[in-house]
Amino acid sequence: MDIVHPRVAGIDVHKKIVWAAVRLPGDATGDRKVVTRSFKTFWRSLQKMAAWLAELGVTDVAMESTGVYWWPVCHALAGAGIEVCVCNAAHMRNVPGRKTDLRDCQWIAELHEHGLLRPSFIPAAEVAALRARTRYRKRLVEQRTAEGQRLAKVLEDAGIKIDSVASRLLGKSGREMIEALIAGERDPGRLADLARGVLRRKIDDLQMACDGRFTDGHGQMCRLHLDAYDHLTATVAELDALVAEAAAPFAAVIARLMTIPGIGQRTAEVIVAETGGDMSRFATSARLAAWAGLAPGDNESAGKRKHAAIRQGSRHLRAAMTESAWATARTRTRPGARFRRLARRFGKGHEKKAATAVAHTLICIAWAVMARGQDYTDAGEDYYDQRDQRNREHLIRHHQQALTRLGCQVTLAPPNDDSPPPGTASPHPPAPPPGQAA
């Protein structure tokens, strides 16, 4: 097998120690020499490792993406001018029964020596800064939602059912009712009178919803959950400003992505943070969809294709695109029409399949928008109806063959002026012969 990288190293990364194996040209032609050393993961030790590799003339290094522990190793090597290939650990597994840290680093070096490893996407510094902020914001939003759910749980224990009447528990009306409960108000009439806007039409229901067994203990827990909710809200607002600052260099790309149905400001920022906004790394939209974990899996053997689940891919990008797919469900756009079309095809209870398929469509559209530098132009919700009309002959032949397989004799006749409009029955429809459909 050809040697692609003559001076290469493989690194097995752990939290406290790293093992480095270097493969160099030997004394005789065709021979290879292996040198191994271990280093601690302190920053100064990692710099010594990078200097040692540079002295040996190593130009390329491969290592596993082990949690977050590979980050300082990668930074130390990149600072020494060494090309780093960070790979998925599942792509470089050693032979079972022969696994040690020393053998792992040697195996990684041997694979990379022959160019058998595929590097993972390592974002640039400005993309990494945006990615860190968007991911942390998503985590905080999830925590804030969890605090709201814990608050609802306390109210449910107290018999307070505000969220059964109001659409939002922590809207202006619901928040004032909860604050009044914490302050000691127990009169259902006074609590219901705090409702605002259209919610005042449900005063009677609110009085019943606010009549419960709310105690001082419930009030103390509600206070804690509300304070935590407010703190997270303030932190999310602060993060929004930091995200906007980090996303400023990608403002043009984000604006183009927002022309796609179902994709708003935050989703567009997540797409740029996860992909970098530069599609030169993804040659086709299919590669981007596969990297995001939205492409169908492949499982073929002996010419037979078997069921295969989608790849794991980038869970952050996949989640964002799936949420966007759900957002298109009620839009009068082509993606919205595709969602409804697929939901009918898969049947009730299988809408998640339709959401995943539409998410695949959206990520392909996003690739085209970023690769071509053009805004998205929607084809309209009647796109598939027009396409079916263009394929009218194919549909006629398909349904004719289906009826023939059911044992029916089909006779096709062009419509005439005397025929009733479509969808209506003629006053005296002729009875077709048994087993024959006209």
N, C-alpha and C positions, 0 to 999 in steps of 0.2 A: 504494500500500500504506500502511496506517495506521501512524503513528508511535506506538509504545508508550512508548518512553523518549526524551523530547525532549533531555535532556542526558546523553549516554552516552559512554563511552570503551571502546576496545578496546586490549588490551595483548598484544604479542608477546614472550614470555618466553624468555630465553637465560641461560646461566650467568653471563656477565659484564656483559650489557647488556639493557635492556628498551626496547622502542619503544612509545610511547603515542600513540594517535590519538583526538582528542576531536571529537565531532560536536555542534554547537550550532545553535540557531536563527539564521538569517541576517537581514540587514537587511530584505529584502522578505518578504512572506508566502509560505510554502512553500519558501523557500530554506534551504539548510543550509550551515553554515560548518565547515570541517575544520581543526583545529590539531594538529600532531604535534611530539613532542619525544622525545629519548632520554635515558635515565638509566642510571647504573651500578647494579649490584645490591648495593652496600654498604648496610647498614641505614640509615645517615644519608641516603644518596641516595634510597632508597625512601621515607623519611619526607618528603623534599622533594617527591617526585612526588605523594604523597598530599595534601600541603598545596596543591600547584599545582592538582590536580584539584578539591579542595574550593573553592578560590578561583573556579574557573570554574563552580561550581554543579553539578558532575557528581554525580549520585545513584546511577548504576548503572555497573558496570565488568564487562566480560567478558574472559576470557583462557583460553588453552589449559592443560590439565593436563600440562605438560612436565616429566616426571620428578619430581624433588623441588625443582626450582628455583622453582616457583610458590608454595611454602610461605611464604617470607619476604615475597613480594609481597602475598599474600593477608592475612597478618597486619598488614602496614603499612596496607593499605587499610581493613581492618576496624577498626583502631584509630582511623582518621579518620572513622568512621561511614558509610562508603560500602558500598553493597550490592554484593557480589562474586558473579559467576556464573562458576564454573569448569566448563569444558565439555570433552568428549572431542574430541581433535584431529581424529578421523575425521569428526566431524559438521560441520566448518566449513572444509573444504578449498576453496581458491581455484581459479579457472580455470587449467588447465594452461598453462604457458608464460608466466604473468604473476606469478611468485612472487618477491617480495622481502620483506625484513623490514618495510619501510615499507608496502607494499601489504597485507601480512598483517594488521597492526594496524588499518589502515583498513577492511579487509574484515570483521574481527571486530566493529568498532564498528558498521558498517552492518547486519550481521545482527542484532546485539543491539538496535539502534535499532527494528527492526520486530518484536521479540519472537520471532525465529526460532531462538533457541538454547535448549537444554534443559540446565539446570544439573545438575552431578553432585552426589552426596551428600557433603557436607562434615560430618564428625562434630563434635559439641560437644567441649569441652576434656576432660571426664572420659571420654568415649567414646574420644577420640583417645589418651589415656594408656593405657587398657586395650588398645586395638588395637596400640599400639607394643609393649607387653609380650608379648601373645599371639603376635604375628608373630615377634618375636625368639626367644621360647621355641621355637617350631616350627623355626626355623632351627638353633638349638643342638641340639635333639633329632635333627635330620637329620645334623648334624656328628658327634654322638656315635655314631649308628648307623654312619656312615662310618668312624669310628675302629675300631669293632668289626669291620667288614668288612676293614679293612686288617690288623688283628691276625690274623684268620682266614686271610688270604692268606699272611702270614709263616709261620704254622703249617703251612699246606698245602705251602709250599716245603720245610719241614723234615720233611715226611712224618708230622706229628702230626695225627691225625684225630679229635680229641676230639669235635668237633661232629657227626661221623657217628654217634656213639653217644649222647651226651647231647643233650637237647632244646635246651639253652641253653649256649653256649660260655662265657659270663661269669656263669653261676650260681655258687653257693658251691663246688661240687665242681670245676667247670672252672677257676674262678679259682685255687683252691689248687694244682691240677695245673700251671697255667701259672707260678705263682709258684715252685713247686718246680723247674720246668725252668729258669727264669731263675737260680735259686740254684745250679744245677749238678747237680741230680739227673737221672740218665739211666736208672735201673733201671725198666723198665716195670711190674714187680710193685709196687714201692713207690709209683710214681705212681698206679697204678690203685687202690691201697689207700686213697688219699685221698678216694675217692668217698663220698658221703653218701646217706642215705635209700634210695629205691627204685633209685637208680643202682647200688647195690652188687649188685643182681641181675645186672648186666652186667659183672662183674669181668673175665671172660675176654675179652670184646670190648674192654674198656678197655685191657687189657694189650697187645693188638695195635695199638690206636689210638695208644698212647703210645710205641710202638717205632718210632723214626725216626732221622733224621740231624740232630738239633737241635744247633747249634753256638753258640759264644759270640756270633757276629754276629747269629744269630737272637734270642738272649736280649737283646741290646742294643736291637734294633728292637721286640721285644715290650715291653720296659720303657718305651720312649718312647710306644708306643701305649696302654699301660695308664695311664700318667700323664696323657696327654691325655684319655683316657676318664674318668678320675676327676675331672679338673679340670672337664670339661664337665658331669659329673653334679652336682658341687657348685654350678656356676653355674645349672643348671636348677632345682635346689632353691631357690636364692636367688630366682630369677625366679618360681617358684611362689608364694613369699610376697608378692612385689610384685604379681603378678596378683591374688591373693586380696585384697590391700589395695585395688587399683583397682576390683575387681569388687564390693566391699562394697555400694555404692549400688544394685546390680542383683541383690541376693541373691534377692529374691522371684521375679524373672523367670527367673533361672538355675535355681532350684528347680523351677519349673513346666516348664521345658524338659527337665529331667532325668527327667520322667515319660514322655517319649517313648522308645519302644524304640530302642536303638542310640546314644542320646545320653547321654554321661556329663558329668562336671564340666568337663573341658577343652573338649569340643565345645560345650557350652552357653556357656562363656565366649567362645569364638570367634564364635558366632552373635551374641551381644550386642555384642561388639567390632566386628563388621563391619556390623551393621544398626542399632546404637544401641538396640535393644530397644523402640523406639517405632514402631509400625506405621502411624502417621498419614501417614507419607510414602509408604507403599505401600497404595494403595486396596484392592487385592485380592491374594490369594495368587499369582495368575498374574503380577502385576507383580513381586513379590518373586522368584519363580522365574526370570523373565526376567532380572532384574538380577543374580541369582546365576549366570547362565549354565547353567541347568538346564532351560530350556524349549525345546521344538523350534523350530527356525528356520523362518522364512516365506520362501517363494520361489514366488510365484504370478504368472502372466502369461497373459493371454487366457483366463482361467477354468481354467487347468491348474496344479495344484500339483506342484512338482518337489521333489526331495530337497534338503534344506538342513541343514547341520550346525548344532549348537547354538551360541549366541553365546559369546564369550569370557567376559564377565561378570566377577564377582569370583572370581578364582582361589583365594583363601584360603577363602572360604565354600564354593565348589564342592568343593574338596578335602576339607574337613571333613565335608560332607554325604555325599560319596561313601564316605568311610571309615565313616561311621555306617551307610550302606546295606549295606556288606559285613558289618558287625557284626550286622545283623538276620537274616542268611541262615539261621542255625540257631536262631532264637528261635521260640517258639510264640506268635506274635503276628500281627496282621493284616499289618503290613509284611513280616514274615518269610514269611508265606504268599504275599504278592504277589511277593516276590523269587523264591521257588521256582517259582511259577506262570509268571512271565515267563521264567525260565531254561529251563524245559521248552519254552516256546513258541519262543524264539529258537534253541534247539538248543545242543548242547555246543560250547564254544569261544566263545560269545557272551555269557558271563555279565556282561561289562562293560556291555553294553546294559541288562541287567536292573538292575545296580547304579546306572546313571545314572537309569533310570526310577524306582527306589525312592528315590533321593536327591531327585528331584522331588517325590515323595509326602511325604517327611519335611520338606522345606522348606515345603510347603503346610500340613502339620500344625503346624509351628513358628509359622507366621504366625497360624494360628487360635488357638494357645495364647497368643501375645503380644498379639494384637488383642483377644481376649475376656477375658484375665486368668483363665483357667481351666486346671486340670490336664487332661492328656490321659487319656481313657478308651478303652482298647483294645477293639475289637469281637471279638477272639478269632481264633484261626487258622482256625476253621471259617466265617469270614465269607463267603468266596467260595463255599463249598459251599452255604451257606444261600441265598445270592443266586441260585445256579444252580437250586436247588430252586424258588425263587419264579418263576424264568423257565422252568419245566419245559415249558410249552406252546410257548414260543418255541424251545427246544432241540429238541423233537420235530419241529416244523415245519422247522427248519433241516436236521436230519439226513435227514428224509424227502425234502426237495427235493434234497439232495446225492446220495442214492441214486437218485433219479429221473433226475438228470443223467447218472448212470453207466449208465443203461439198465435199471434194476431196477424191478419193480413191487412196491410196498410195501403190505402190508396190516397195519393196526394192530389189535391185539386186546387187551382188558383182561386182566390176570392173573386166574387162578382158583385155587381152593384146591388143585387137583390138580397145578398146575404146580410144577416143582422150584424150590428156592430159587435166587436169583440167583447166577450164577457156577458152577452145576453143570449137568451134561448129563443129559438124561432117558435112561432105560435103552433106549428104542426111539424115537429121534427120527424123526419122519416126514420123508421125503425131499421137499423142495419141488420143484415143477416147474422145469424149466430156465429160467433168467433171471428167476426170481421169488424174492424174499426175504420171509420172514414176520417 
